């Protein structure tokens, strides 16, 4: 069974859909949390 590879043109172009207030809040909290975590790790070192 030989499957053709998935074309790169279809794989690219993904977008982040944040159409509700809750999804936006979770996304931003994740970004802010990551930045804070990196800062804390740099200070601890």
CHARMM-style PDB file with segment names, atoms N, HN, CA, C and O in Angstrom:
ATOM      1  N   UNK     1       0.851  -1.171   0.000  1.00  0.00      PROA
ATOM      2  CA  UNK     1       0.000   0.000   0.000  1.00  0.00      PROA
ATOM      3  C   UNK     1       0.896   1.234   0.000  1.00  0.00      PROA
ATOM      4  O   UNK     1       1.560   1.524   0.995  1.00  0.00      PROA
ATOM      5  N   UNK     2       0.914   1.954  -1.111  1.00  0.00      PROA
ATOM      6  HN  UNK     2       0.374   1.718  -1.919  1.00  0.00      PROA
ATOM      7  CA  UNK     2       1.784   3.117  -1.262  1.00  0.00      PROA
ATOM      8  C   UNK     2       0.960   4.394  -1.173  1.00  0.00      PROA
ATOM      9  O   UNK     2       0.151   4.688  -2.053  1.00  0.00      PROA
ATOM     10  N   UNK     3       1.175   5.146  -0.102  1.00  0.00      PROA
ATOM     11  HN  UNK     3       1.832   4.907   0.613  1.00  0.00      PROA
ATOM     12  CA  UNK     3       0.441   6.395   0.066  1.00  0.00      PROA
ATOM     13  C   UNK     3       1.290   7.559  -0.423  1.00  0.00      PROA
ATOM     14  O   UNK     3       2.501   7.596  -0.206  1.00  0.00      PROA
ATOM     15  N   UNK     4       0.639   8.506  -1.085  1.00  0.00      PROA
ATOM     16  HN  UNK     4      -0.345   8.476  -1.262  1.00  0.00      PROA
ATOM     17  CA  UNK     4       1.350   9.701  -1.531  1.00  0.00      PROA
ATOM     18  C   UNK     4       1.570  10.618  -0.338  1.00  0.00      PROA
ATOM     19  O   UNK     4       0.719  10.687   0.549  1.00  0.00      PROA
ATOM     20  N   UNK     5       2.707  11.331  -0.299  1.00  0.00      PROA
ATOM     21  HN  UNK     5       3.398  11.275  -1.019  1.00  0.00      PROA
ATOM     22  CA  UNK     5       2.930  12.260   0.811  1.00  0.00      PROA
ATOM     23  C   UNK     5       1.947  13.425   0.764  1.00  0.00      PROA
ATOM     24  O   UNK     5       1.474  13.815  -0.303  1.00  0.00      PROA
ATOM     25  N   UNK     6       1.652  13.968   1.938  1.00  0.00      PROA
ATOM     26  HN  UNK     6       2.036  13.651   2.804  1.00  0.00      PROA
ATOM     27  CA  UNK     6       0.730  15.103   2.039  1.00  0.00      PROA
ATOM     28  C   UNK     6       1.412  16.342   1.487  1.00  0.00      PROA
ATOM     29  O   UNK     6       2.537  16.631   1.893  1.00  0.00      PROA
ATOM     30  N   UNK     7       0.791  17.088   0.582  1.00  0.00      PROA
ATOM     31  HN  UNK     7      -0.123  16.853   0.252  1.00  0.00      PROA
ATOM     32  CA  UNK     7       1.455  18.244  -0.035  1.00  0.00      PROA
ATOM     33  C   UNK     7       1.720  19.363   0.972  1.00  0.00      PROA
ATOM     34  O   UNK     7       0.885  19.656   1.828  1.00  0.00      PROA
ATOM     35  N   UNK     8       2.878  19.974   0.855  1.00  0.00      PROA
ATOM     36  HN  UNK     8       3.556  19.736   0.160  1.00  0.00      PROA
ATOM     37  CA  UNK     8       3.275  21.026   1.788  1.00  0.00      PROA
ATOM     38  C   UNK     8       2.374  22.247   1.685  1.00  0.00      PROA
ATOM     39  O   UNK     8       2.181  22.957   2.672  1.00  0.00      PROA
ATOM     40  N   UNK     9       1.822  22.500   0.507  1.00  0.00      PROA
ATOM     41  HN  UNK     9       1.979  21.923  -0.294  1.00  0.00      PROA
ATOM     42  CA  UNK     9       0.948  23.665   0.342  1.00  0.00      PROA
ATOM     43  C   UNK     9      -0.292  23.559   1.222  1.00  0.00      PROA
ATOM     44  O   UNK     9      -0.801  24.569   1.707  1.00  0.00      PROA
ATOM     45  N   UNK    10      -0.767  22.362   1.423  1.00  0.00      PROA
ATOM     46  HN  UNK    10      -0.354  21.541   1.029  1.00  0.00      PROA
ATOM     47  CA  UNK    10      -1.952  22.173   2.266  1.00  0.00      PROA
ATOM     48  C   UNK    10      -1.586  22.143   3.748  1.00  0.00      PROA
ATOM     49  O   UNK    10      -2.415  22.475   4.596  1.00  0.00      PROA
ATOM     50  N   UNK    11      -0.365  21.753   4.066  1.00  0.00      PROA
ATOM     51  HN  UNK    11       0.309  21.483   3.378  1.00  0.00      PROA
ATOM     52  CA  UNK    11       0.044  21.644   5.468  1.00  0.00      PROA
ATOM     53  C   UNK    11       0.328  23.015   6.065  1.00  0.00      PROA
ATOM     54  O   UNK    11       0.149  23.225   7.265  1.00  0.00      PROA
ATOM     55  N   UNK    12       0.766  23.937   5.236  1.00  0.00      PROA
ATOM     56  HN  UNK    12       0.911  23.767   4.261  1.00  0.00      PROA
ATOM     57  CA  UNK    12       1.101  25.274   5.728  1.00  0.00      PROA
ATOM     58  C   UNK    12      -0.136  26.143   5.830  1.00  0.00      PROA
ATOM     59  O   UNK    12      -1.224  25.760   5.400  1.00  0.00      PROA
ATOM     60  N   UNK    13       0.051  27.319   6.405  1.00  0.00      PROA
ATOM     61  HN  UNK    13       0.935  27.630   6.754  1.00  0.00      PROA
ATOM     62  CA  UNK    13      -1.016  28.305   6.430  1.00  0.00      PROA
ATOM     63  C   UNK    13      -2.007  28.109   7.550  1.00  0.00      PROA
ATOM     64  O   UNK    13      -3.132  28.602   7.471  1.00  0.00      PROA
ATOM     65  N   UNK    14      -1.615  27.401   8.593  1.00  0.00      PROA
ATOM     66  HN  UNK    14      -0.701  27.001   8.657  1.00  0.00      PROA
ATOM     67  CA  UNK    14      -2.507  27.242   9.723  1.00  0.00      PROA
ATOM     68  C   UNK    14      -2.706  28.563  10.438  1.00  0.00      PROA
ATOM     69  O   UNK    14      -1.820  29.419  10.453  1.00  0.00      PROA
ATOM     70  N   UNK    15      -3.868  28.717  11.025  1.00  0.00      PROA
ATOM     71  HN  UNK    15      -4.587  28.022  11.013  1.00  0.00      PROA
ATOM     72  CA  UNK    15      -4.128  29.946  11.755  1.00  0.00      PROA
ATOM     73  C   UNK    15      -4.693  29.608  13.120  1.00  0.00      PROA
ATOM     74  O   UNK    15      -5.366  28.594  13.304  1.00  0.00      PROA
ATOM     75  N   UNK    16      -4.410  30.471  14.062  1.00  0.00      PROA
ATOM     76  HN  UNK    16      -3.863  31.296  13.913  1.00  0.00      PROA
ATOM     77  CA  UNK    16      -4.915  30.283  15.413  1.00  0.00      PROA
ATOM     78  C   UNK    16      -6.286  30.949  15.478  1.00  0.00      PROA
ATOM     79  O   UNK    16      -6.408  32.154  15.257  1.00  0.00      PROA
ATOM     80  N   UNK    17      -7.303  30.173  15.777  1.00  0.00      PROA
ATOM     81  HN  UNK    17      -7.205  29.194  15.956  1.00  0.00      PROA
ATOM     82  CA  UNK    17      -8.666  30.703  15.823  1.00  0.00      PROA
ATOM     83  C   UNK    17      -9.027  30.962  17.278  1.00  0.00      PROA
ATOM     84  O   UNK    17      -9.220  30.028  18.056  1.00  0.00      PROA
ATOM     85  N   UNK    18      -9.115  32.230  17.637  1.00  0.00      PROA
ATOM     86  HN  UNK    18      -8.958  32.989  17.005  1.00  0.00      PROA
ATOM     87  CA  UNK    18      -9.463  32.622  18.993  1.00  0.00      PROA
ATOM     88  C   UNK    18     -10.753  33.435  18.940  1.00  0.00      PROA
ATOM     89  O   UNK    18     -10.752  34.649  19.143  1.00  0.00      PROA
ATOM     90  N   UNK    19     -11.847  32.742  18.666  1.00  0.00      PROA
ATOM     91  HN  UNK    19     -11.848  31.755  18.501  1.00  0.00      PROA
ATOM     92  CA  UNK    19     -13.093  33.449  18.432  1.00  0.00      PROA
ATOM     93  C   UNK    19     -13.951  33.638  19.684  1.00  0.00      PROA
ATOM     94  O   UNK    19     -15.018  34.246  19.607  1.00  0.00      PROA
ATOM     95  N   UNK    20     -13.512  33.137  20.815  1.00  0.00      PROA
ATOM     96  HN  UNK    20     -12.644  32.643  20.877  1.00  0.00      PROA
ATOM     97  CA  UNK    20     -14.257  33.398  22.051  1.00  0.00      PROA
ATOM     98  C   UNK    20     -13.328  34.059  23.060  1.00  0.00      PROA
ATOM     99  O   UNK    20     -12.106  33.925  22.992  1.00  0.00      PROA
ATOM    100  N   UNK    21     -13.928  34.758  23.975  1.00  0.00      PROA
ATOM    101  HN  UNK    21     -14.921  34.866  24.030  1.00  0.00      PROA
ATOM    102  CA  UNK    21     -13.144  35.458  24.993  1.00  0.00      PROA
ATOM    103  C   UNK    21     -12.346  34.483  25.855  1.00  0.00      PROA
ATOM    104  O   UNK    21     -11.215  34.779  26.239  1.00  0.00      PROA
ATOM    105  N   UNK    22     -12.926  33.327  26.161  1.00  0.00      PROA
ATOM    106  HN  UNK    22     -13.845  33.086  25.849  1.00  0.00      PROA
ATOM    107  CA  UNK    22     -12.238  32.324  26.983  1.00  0.00      PROA
ATOM    108  C   UNK    22     -11.004  31.788  26.266  1.00  0.00      PROA
ATOM    109  O   UNK    22      -9.947  31.646  26.881  1.00  0.00      PROA
ATOM    110  N   UNK    23     -11.123  31.492  24.989  1.00  0.00      PROA
ATOM    111  HN  UNK    23     -11.981  31.607  24.490  1.00  0.00      PROA
ATOM    112  CA  UNK    23      -9.971  30.973  24.238  1.00  0.00      PROA
ATOM    113  C   UNK    23      -8.852  32.004  24.165  1.00  0.00      PROA
ATOM    114  O   UNK    23      -7.676  31.658  24.283  1.00  0.00      PROA
ATOM    115  N   UNK    24      -9.220  33.287  23.968  1.00  0.00      PROA
ATOM    116  HN  UNK    24     -10.175  33.568  23.872  1.00  0.00      PROA
ATOM    117  CA  UNK    24      -8.204  34.339  23.949  1.00  0.00      PROA
ATOM    118  C   UNK    24      -7.507  34.436  25.300  1.00  0.00      PROA
ATOM    119  O   UNK    24      -6.286  34.577  25.359  1.00  0.00      PROA
ATOM    120  N   UNK    25      -8.267  34.362  26.373  1.00  0.00      PROA
ATOM    121  HN  UNK    25      -9.259  34.248  26.324  1.00  0.00      PROA
ATOM    122  CA  UNK    25      -7.696  34.464  27.711  1.00  0.00      PROA
ATOM    123  C   UNK    25      -6.747  33.304  27.995  1.00  0.00      PROA
ATOM    124  O   UNK    25      -5.672  33.510  28.558  1.00  0.00      PROA
ATOM    125  N   UNK    26      -7.131  32.096  27.615  1.00  0.00      PROA
ATOM    126  HN  UNK    26      -8.004  31.929  27.157  1.00  0.00      PROA
ATOM    127  CA  UNK    26      -6.279  30.927  27.839  1.00  0.00      PROA
ATOM    128  C   UNK    26      -4.996  31.048  27.020  1.00  0.00      PROA
ATOM    129  O   UNK    26      -3.914  30.737  27.517  1.00  0.00      PROA
ATOM    130  N   UNK    27      -5.108  31.496  25.770  1.00  0.00      PROA
ATOM    131  HN  UNK    27      -5.987  31.749  25.366  1.00  0.00      PROA
ATOM    132  CA  UNK    27      -3.940  31.652  24.910  1.00  0.00      PROA
ATOM    133  C   UNK    27      -2.975  32.684  25.497  1.00  0.00      PROA
ATOM    134  O   UNK    27      -1.773  32.433  25.583  1.00  0.00      PROA
ATOM    135  N   UNK    28      -3.497  33.831  25.897  1.00  0.00      PROA
ATOM    136  HN  UNK    28      -4.474  34.035  25.828  1.00  0.00      PROA
ATOM    137  CA  UNK    28      -2.639  34.881  26.459  1.00  0.00      PROA
ATOM    138  C   UNK    28      -2.035  34.447  27.787  1.00  0.00      PROA
ATOM    139  O   UNK    28      -0.876  34.754  28.068  1.00  0.00      PROA
ATOM    140  N   UNK    29      -2.801  33.740  28.604  1.00  0.00      PROA
ATOM    141  HN  UNK    29      -3.742  33.490  28.376  1.00  0.00      PROA
ATOM    142  CA  UNK    29      -2.276  33.251  29.877  1.00  0.00      PROA
ATOM    143  C   UNK    29      -1.116  32.283  29.642  1.00  0.00      PROA
ATOM    144  O   UNK    29      -0.138  32.290  30.390  1.00  0.00      PROA
ATOM    145  N   UNK    30      -1.224  31.464  28.622  1.00  0.00      PROA
ATOM    146  HN  UNK    30      -2.019  31.458  28.014  1.00  0.00      PROA
ATOM    147  CA  UNK    30      -0.137  30.544  28.296  1.00  0.00      PROA
ATOM    148  C   UNK    30       1.116  31.281  27.858  1.00  0.00      PROA
ATOM    149  O   UNK    30       2.223  30.924  28.261  1.00  0.00      PROA
ATOM    150  N   UNK    31       0.947  32.311  27.034  1.00  0.00      PROA
ATOM    151  HN  UNK    31       0.048  32.601  26.707  1.00  0.00      PROA
ATOM    152  CA  UNK    31       2.102  33.100  26.596  1.00  0.00      PROA
ATOM    153  C   UNK    31       2.760  33.821  27.765  1.00  0.00      PROA
ATOM    154  O   UNK    31       3.979  33.775  27.928  1.00  0.00      PROA
ATOM    155  N   UNK    32       1.949  34.481  28.569  1.00  0.00      PROA
ATOM    156  HN  UNK    32       0.958  34.518  28.436  1.00  0.00      PROA
ATOM    157  CA  UNK    32       2.481  35.216  29.717  1.00  0.00      PROA
ATOM    158  C   UNK    32       3.123  34.260  30.712  1.00  0.00      PROA
ATOM    159  O   UNK    32       4.184  34.556  31.262  1.00  0.00      PROA
ATOM    160  N   UNK    33       2.495  33.126  30.947  1.00  0.00      PROA
ATOM    161  HN  UNK    33       1.633  32.885  30.501  1.00  0.00      PROA
ATOM    162  CA  UNK    33       3.055  32.141  31.867  1.00  0.00      PROA
ATOM    163  C   UNK    33       4.403  31.614  31.395  1.00  0.00      PROA
ATOM    164  O   UNK    33       5.306  31.392  32.202  1.00  0.00      PROA
ATOM    165  N   UNK    34       4.535  31.416  30.104  1.00  0.00      PROA
ATOM    166  HN  UNK    34       3.801  31.596  29.448  1.00  0.00      PROA
ATOM    167  CA  UNK    34       5.807  30.944  29.560  1.00  0.00      PROA
ATOM    168  C   UNK    34       6.900  31.985  29.757  1.00  0.00      PROA
ATOM    169  O   UNK    34       8.018  31.647  30.149  1.00  0.00      PROA
ATOM    170  N   UNK    35       6.586  33.240  29.490  1.00  0.00      PROA
ATOM    171  HN  UNK    35       5.679  33.514  29.172  1.00  0.00      PROA
ATOM    172  CA  UNK    35       7.580  34.307  29.661  1.00  0.00      PROA
ATOM    173  C   UNK    35       7.985  34.430  31.125  1.00  0.00      PROA
ATOM    174  O   UNK    35       9.170  34.563  31.433  1.00  0.00      PROA
ATOM    175  N   UNK    36       7.018  34.388  32.020  1.00  0.00      PROA
ATOM    176  HN  UNK    36       6.055  34.280  31.771  1.00  0.00      PROA
ATOM    177  CA  UNK    36       7.325  34.477  33.455  1.00  0.00      PROA
ATOM    178  C   UNK    36       8.172  33.286  33.897  1.00  0.00      PROA
ATOM    179  O   UNK    36       9.110  33.448  34.678  1.00  0.00      PROA
ATOM    180  N   UNK    37       7.850  32.101  33.408  1.00  0.00      PROA
ATOM    181  HN  UNK    37       7.087  31.970  32.774  1.00  0.00      PROA
ATOM    182  CA  UNK    37       8.625  30.913  33.748  1.00  0.00      PROA
ATOM    183  C   UNK    37      10.077  31.050  33.293  1.00  0.00      PROA
ATOM    184  O   UNK    37      10.998  30.710  34.036  1.00  0.00      PROA
ATOM    185  N   UNK    38      10.280  31.542  32.082  1.00  0.00      PROA
ATOM    186  HN  UNK    38       9.532  31.818  31.478  1.00  0.00      PROA
ATOM    187  CA  UNK    38      11.641  31.711  31.564  1.00  0.00      PROA
ATOM    188  C   UNK    38      12.400  32.738  32.402  1.00  0.00      PROA
ATOM    189  O   UNK    38      13.575  32.536  32.710  1.00  0.00      PROA
ATOM    190  N   UNK    39      11.746  33.830  32.771  1.00  0.00      PROA
ATOM    191  HN  UNK    39      10.792  33.994  32.520  1.00  0.00      PROA
ATOM    192  CA  UNK    39      12.406  34.859  33.590  1.00  0.00      PROA
ATOM    193  C   UNK    39      12.810  34.283  34.942  1.00  0.00      PROA
ATOM    194  O   UNK    39      13.920  34.521  35.419  1.00  0.00      PROA
ATOM    195  N   UNK    40      11.910  33.528  35.554  1.00  0.00      PROA
ATOM    196  HN  UNK    40      11.009  33.334  35.167  1.00  0.00      PROA
ATOM    197  CA  UNK    40      12.212  32.929  36.858  1.00  0.00      PROA
ATOM    198  C   UNK    40      13.372  31.942  36.738  1.00  0.00      PROA
ATOM    199  O   UNK    40      14.252  31.913  37.598  1.00  0.00      PROA
ATOM    200  N   UNK    41      13.377  31.140  35.682  1.00  0.00      PROA
ATOM    201  HN  UNK    41      12.662  31.163  34.983  1.00  0.00      PROA
ATOM    202  CA  UNK    41      14.472  30.186  35.489  1.00  0.00      PROA
ATOM    203  C   UNK    41      15.803  30.912  35.291  1.00  0.00      PROA
ATOM    204  O   UNK    41      16.839  30.434  35.754  1.00  0.00      PROA
ATOM    205  N   UNK    42      15.787  32.035  34.623  1.00  0.00      PROA
ATOM    206  HN  UNK    42      14.946  32.423  34.247  1.00  0.00      PROA
ATOM    207  CA  UNK    42      17.017  32.798  34.427  1.00  0.00      PROA
ATOM    208  C   UNK    42      17.518  33.397  35.745  1.00  0.00      PROA
ATOM    209  O   UNK    42      18.724  33.476  35.975  1.00  0.00      PROA
ATOM    210  N   UNK    43      16.592  33.817  36.606  1.00  0.00      PROA
ATOM    211  HN  UNK    43      15.612  33.753  36.419  1.00  0.00      PROA
ATOM    212  CA  UNK    43      16.976  34.398  37.894  1.00  0.00      PROA
ATOM    213  C   UNK    43      17.500  33.335  38.856  1.00  0.00      PROA
ATOM    214  O   UNK    43      18.435  33.598  39.612  1.00  0.00      PROA
ATOM    215  N   UNK    44      16.920  32.153  38.838  1.00  0.00      PROA
ATOM    216  HN  UNK    44      16.160  31.939  38.223  1.00  0.00      PROA
ATOM    217  CA  UNK    44      17.317  31.077  39.718  1.00  0.00      PROA
ATOM    218  C   UNK    44      18.712  30.575  39.361  1.00  0.00      PROA
ATOM    219  O   UNK    44      19.490  30.192  40.235  1.00  0.00      PROA
ATOM    220  N   UNK    45      19.006  30.581  38.115  1.00  0.00      PROA
ATOM    221  HN  UNK    45      18.374  30.892  37.405  1.00  0.00      PROA
ATOM    222  CA  UNK    45      20.290  30.092  37.634  1.00  0.00      PROA
ATOM    223  C   UNK    45      21.374  30.967  38.165  1.00  0.00      PROA
ATOM    224  OT1 UNK    45      22.549  30.734  37.881  1.00  0.00      PROA
TER     225      UNK     45
END
